[in-house]
Each structure stands twice: as C-alpha cells, then as structure tokens.
Amino acid sequence: MKASRIAAAGALAGTAVLALSVPAFAHVSVQPEGTAAKGGYAVVDFKVPNERDNASTTKLEVNFPTDHPLASAMPEAIDGWDIKVTKSKLDKPIEMHGEKISEAVTKITWTATGDGIKAGYFQKFPVSVGQLPEDADELVFKAIQTYSNKEVVRWIEVPQDGQEEPENPAPVLELSAAEDGHHGSSSSDKASDSDSHDAEAASAKTAAAEPADSSDTTARVLGVVGIVVGALGVAYGVIAGRRRTDA
C-alpha cells in the first residue's frame, strides 16, 4: 500500500508540474514603452504573436476606443508593412491644448508586403498616442488578426474584473496616475524616451520580426521535467511492489 501511494504521489506531482508549465495561448496585447500616464503622451507597442504552424500573420487591424478618443496616434514605419491610419468625425469634439478637436484616429491597419509574421515569431507595432484621458484607468483596443490562409481571429472580448480571461481578450492598456506638472512625462523624460525609442526603432529595422519569447522554451522544459518526475514515481512504486511480493 505504501509503494502504491508513493507511485500515485509521483504521478500526481508529474501531472501537476506539466499542467502548470503549459503556457497559455499567446494573444495580441498592448504595453507602453515606459509609462502611460493619464493626461500625457506615450509610445505603446501592440505585440502580435503568430499562433499557427501552417500560416503567417499578414494583417493587423487595431480599433481605437471611441469612449475616450485619442486625437493623436502616429504609427512607426516598419519594413515589410503598409500602414493605414483611419480618422473619423467625433460625435462630441474634445479639447486638446486649448483647441477643439472634431476628429480622431479610430483604426490603424498594418498589412504585410512580404511574408508577414512567420510561425514561431512575434512582431511589435509601435504607436505614439496622446493625449491620454485623465478620467479613465484603462483603454481597450479591439484587434483583428488575419493569417495568410485567410483565417481571421478577433481579439475583441473585454476582460471583466473577477472573471476568467476570455478566450479572445482585447488588448487593454493600463494607465498610470498622472505625473506632477504636466499630466505626463516631463520634457527631460520625453527626450530620454525619444532617444530610447529611436535606438529601438533602429534596431527593429534590422529585422521584421523577433523570435518567440524564451518563456515558451522554459515552459516546455518544465513540462518534460514534470513527465520524468511522474514516470520515476510510477517506476519506483512498481519496483517496490515487486520486492514486497518476492519477499
């Protein structure tokens, strides 16, 4: 009985490690380069992984929030991609720097001119945005990803507090508290951010895409370890059981 319990425990441990190590499916996400403070400006990266083994990502459409419109949205030029910025009239004009703004960016579309994002890679699509709202904690950007085989994945489900993440969550940009002085980065911070961004842009232009995160590799290694641990537990239990029988 003791040997059986040890074998069962070993198998359970292996299964648990494997379950914990299996990575969640990657999805389109958005993160700021630095901070995205309320009332300020920021450069945000839309990160798009390719989740298919038999197709490349050839198109990305990002819809900008209409409840908190952004008057300024300037995408960075990326080799191998055509970019289209769509502006629309606002139902209610917004004020920026003392001026009334009657239209805002409602969508940005990136279309690959070559292979796009191949299997096992991801691509970042940087956009300079502002002025960020002061009366919101987050901004939701609904995205549509199109593959070379014509498959379309709609990342449009809005995550809800206290609930499990939806199957196709929309990218959500978390806004930090407004900084002192200018509701955003100071002039020196902006200069530093600009220099950093220029350096990253120069580096990014050397390749259209980047290899997938190393975390995936780590997860796979942990999964293999879990299987081995479980197998050893079962083997030990069998051997121990035979010894008791022989005795």
C-alpha positions as CSV (number, residue, x, y, z in Angstrom):
1,M,0.0,0.0,0.0
2,K,2.9,2.3,0.8
3,A,4.5,1.7,-2.5
4,S,1.3,2.3,-4.3
5,R,0.8,5.6,-2.5
6,I,4.3,6.7,-3.4
7,A,3.7,5.8,-7.1
8,A,0.4,7.7,-7.1
9,A,2.0,10.7,-5.5
10,G,4.8,10.7,-8.0
11,A,2.4,10.5,-10.9
12,L,0.3,13.3,-9.5
13,A,3.4,15.5,-9.0
14,G,4.4,15.0,-12.6
15,T,1.0,15.8,-13.8
16,A,0.8,19.0,-11.7
17,V,4.2,20.2,-12.9
18,L,3.1,19.6,-16.5
19,A,-0.2,21.4,-16.1
20,L,1.5,24.4,-14.5
21,S,4.2,24.5,-17.2
22,V,1.8,24.5,-20.2
23,P,1.8,28.1,-21.4
24,A,-1.4,29.9,-22.0
25,F,-2.1,30.7,-25.6
26,A,-0.5,34.0,-26.5
27,H,-2.7,36.8,-27.8
28,V,-2.5,40.3,-29.2
29,S,-1.5,42.6,-26.3
30,V,-0.5,46.3,-25.8
31,Q,2.1,47.6,-23.4
32,P,3.7,51.1,-23.1
33,E,7.3,51.8,-23.6
34,G,7.9,53.2,-20.1
35,T,4.7,54.5,-18.6
36,A,1.3,55.6,-20.0
37,A,0.3,58.3,-17.5
38,K,-3.2,59.9,-17.5
39,G,-3.3,63.2,-19.4
40,G,0.1,62.6,-21.0
41,Y,1.6,61.0,-24.1
42,A,3.1,57.6,-24.6
43,V,4.6,55.2,-27.1
44,V,2.7,51.8,-26.9
45,D,3.6,48.5,-28.6
46,F,1.0,46.2,-30.0
47,K,2.6,42.8,-29.7
48,V,1.3,40.2,-32.1
49,P,2.4,36.5,-31.9
50,N,1.9,34.1,-34.7
51,E,0.0,31.1,-33.2
52,R,-0.3,29.0,-36.4
53,D,2.3,26.5,-37.6
54,N,1.0,26.5,-41.2
55,A,0.3,30.2,-41.8
56,S,1.8,33.6,-41.3
57,T,0.1,36.7,-39.9
58,T,-0.3,39.1,-42.8
59,K,-2.7,41.8,-41.4
60,L,-3.5,43.5,-38.1
61,E,-6.3,45.9,-37.5
62,V,-6.4,47.8,-34.2
63,N,-9.6,49.7,-33.4
64,F,-9.1,52.7,-31.1
65,P,-11.5,53.4,-28.2
66,T,-14.4,55.7,-29.1
67,D,-15.5,56.3,-25.4
68,H,-12.1,58.0,-24.8
69,P,-10.9,59.1,-28.3
70,L,-7.2,59.9,-29.0
71,A,-6.7,62.9,-31.2
72,S,-3.1,61.9,-31.9
73,A,-1.9,58.4,-33.0
74,M,1.3,58.2,-35.1
75,P,2.5,54.7,-36.0
76,E,6.2,53.9,-36.5
77,A,7.2,52.9,-40.0
78,I,8.1,49.2,-40.2
79,D,9.9,47.5,-43.0
80,G,7.7,45.0,-44.8
81,W,4.4,46.5,-43.7
82,D,2.0,49.1,-45.2
83,I,0.2,51.2,-42.7
84,K,-3.1,52.9,-43.0
85,V,-4.4,55.4,-40.4
86,T,-8.2,55.9,-40.3
87,K,-9.8,59.0,-38.8
88,S,-13.4,59.6,-38.1
89,K,-15.6,62.5,-37.0
90,L,-16.3,62.6,-33.3
91,D,-19.9,62.8,-32.0
92,K,-18.6,65.2,-29.4
93,P,-15.5,67.3,-30.0
94,I,-12.7,67.1,-27.5
95,E,-10.3,69.8,-26.3
96,M,-6.6,69.5,-26.7
97,H,-4.1,72.3,-25.9
98,G,-6.9,74.7,-25.9
99,E,-8.2,73.7,-29.3
100,K,-11.4,71.8,-30.2
101,I,-10.7,68.5,-32.0
102,S,-13.6,67.2,-34.1
103,E,-12.0,64.0,-35.4
104,A,-9.7,61.3,-34.0
105,V,-8.0,58.1,-35.1
106,T,-10.4,55.2,-35.0
107,K,-8.3,52.5,-36.6
108,I,-4.8,51.6,-37.7
109,T,-4.3,48.8,-40.2
110,W,-0.9,47.1,-40.9
111,T,-0.7,44.9,-44.0
112,A,2.3,42.8,-44.8
113,T,4.0,43.4,-48.1
114,G,6.0,40.2,-47.7
115,D,5.7,37.1,-45.6
116,G,4.4,38.8,-42.5
117,I,4.9,37.2,-39.1
118,K,6.1,33.6,-39.6
119,A,5.3,30.7,-37.3
120,G,7.4,30.9,-34.1
121,Y,7.8,34.6,-34.2
122,F,6.1,37.8,-33.0
123,Q,6.1,41.4,-34.1
124,K,5.8,44.7,-32.3
125,F,3.8,47.6,-33.8
126,P,4.8,50.8,-32.0
127,V,2.4,53.8,-32.0
128,S,2.8,57.2,-30.4
129,V,-0.5,58.2,-28.8
130,G,-2.0,61.1,-26.8
131,Q,-3.3,62.9,-25.1
132,L,-4.3,60.1,-22.8
133,P,-7.6,60.6,-20.9
134,E,-7.5,61.7,-17.3
135,D,-10.8,60.1,-16.4
136,A,-10.0,56.5,-17.2
137,D,-7.9,53.8,-15.7
138,E,-7.5,51.8,-18.9
139,L,-8.1,51.9,-22.7
140,V,-9.4,48.9,-24.7
141,F,-8.2,48.4,-28.2
142,K,-10.1,45.7,-30.1
143,A,-7.8,43.9,-32.6
144,I,-8.4,41.7,-35.6
145,Q,-5.6,39.3,-36.8
146,T,-5.6,37.8,-40.3
147,Y,-3.5,34.9,-41.4
148,S,-2.1,34.0,-44.8
149,N,-4.6,31.1,-45.1
150,K,-7.5,33.7,-44.7
151,E,-8.2,32.7,-41.1
152,V,-9.4,35.7,-39.0
153,V,-9.0,35.9,-35.2
154,R,-11.0,38.6,-33.5
155,W,-9.3,39.8,-30.2
156,I,-12.4,41.8,-29.1
157,E,-13.6,40.3,-25.8
158,V,-13.3,42.8,-23.0
159,P,-11.8,41.2,-19.8
160,Q,-14.0,41.6,-16.7
161,D,-12.8,42.0,-13.1
162,G,-13.2,38.9,-11.0
163,Q,-13.8,36.7,-14.1
164,E,-11.6,34.3,-16.0
165,E,-9.8,35.7,-19.0
166,P,-12.0,35.3,-22.1
167,E,-10.8,33.1,-25.0
168,N,-10.1,36.1,-27.3
169,P,-9.3,39.0,-25.0
170,A,-8.9,42.5,-26.4
171,P,-5.7,44.3,-25.8
172,V,-6.0,46.6,-22.7
173,L,-3.7,49.5,-21.9
174,E,-3.4,50.2,-18.2
175,L,-3.0,53.9,-17.4
176,S,-0.8,55.1,-14.5
177,A,-1.5,58.1,-12.3
178,A,-0.9,61.5,-13.8
179,E,2.6,62.7,-13.1
180,D,3.3,66.1,-11.4
181,G,3.5,69.1,-13.5
182,H,2.2,68.2,-17.0
183,H,-0.1,65.2,-16.5
184,G,2.6,63.0,-18.2
185,S,6.3,62.9,-18.9
186,S,8.4,66.0,-18.3
187,S,10.4,67.4,-21.1
188,S,13.6,65.7,-20.0
189,D,11.7,62.4,-19.7
190,K,10.2,62.8,-23.1
191,A,13.7,63.5,-24.6
192,S,15.0,60.4,-22.8
193,D,12.1,58.3,-24.0
194,S,12.6,59.7,-27.6
195,D,16.3,58.7,-27.6
196,S,15.5,55.3,-26.3
197,H,12.7,54.9,-28.8
198,D,14.9,55.9,-31.7
199,A,17.5,53.4,-30.7
200,E,14.9,50.7,-30.5
201,A,13.5,51.7,-33.9
202,A,16.9,51.5,-35.5
203,S,17.4,48.0,-34.0
204,A,13.9,46.9,-35.0
205,K,14.5,47.8,-38.7
206,T,17.2,45.2,-38.9
207,A,14.5,42.5,-38.8
208,A,10.8,42.4,-39.5
209,A,10.1,40.1,-36.7
210,E,11.6,38.7,-33.5
211,P,11.8,35.2,-32.2
212,A,9.2,34.0,-29.8
213,D,9.6,34.5,-26.0
214,S,12.1,32.3,-24.2
215,S,9.4,31.7,-21.6
216,D,7.8,29.2,-24.0
217,T,11.1,27.2,-24.1
218,T,11.2,27.3,-20.3
219,A,7.6,26.1,-20.0
220,R,8.4,23.2,-22.3
221,V,11.4,22.2,-20.3
222,L,9.4,22.3,-17.1
223,G,6.8,20.1,-18.8
224,V,9.3,17.5,-19.7
225,V,10.7,17.5,-16.2
226,G,7.2,17.0,-14.8
227,I,6.7,14.0,-17.0
228,V,10.0,12.5,-16.0
229,V,9.2,13.0,-12.3
230,G,5.8,11.3,-12.7
231,A,7.4,8.4,-14.6
232,L,10.0,7.9,-11.9
233,G,7.3,7.8,-9.2
234,V,5.4,5.2,-11.1
235,A,8.5,3.1,-11.7
236,Y,9.5,3.3,-8.1
237,G,6.1,2.1,-7.0
238,V,6.2,-0.9,-9.3
239,I,9.7,-1.9,-8.2
240,A,8.8,-1.6,-4.6
241,G,5.6,-3.6,-5.1
242,R,7.6,-6.4,-6.8
243,R,10.1,-6.5,-3.9
244,R,7.3,-6.9,-1.4
245,T,5.7,-9.7,-3.5
246,D,9.0,-11.5,-3.8
247,A,9.6,-11.2,-0.1
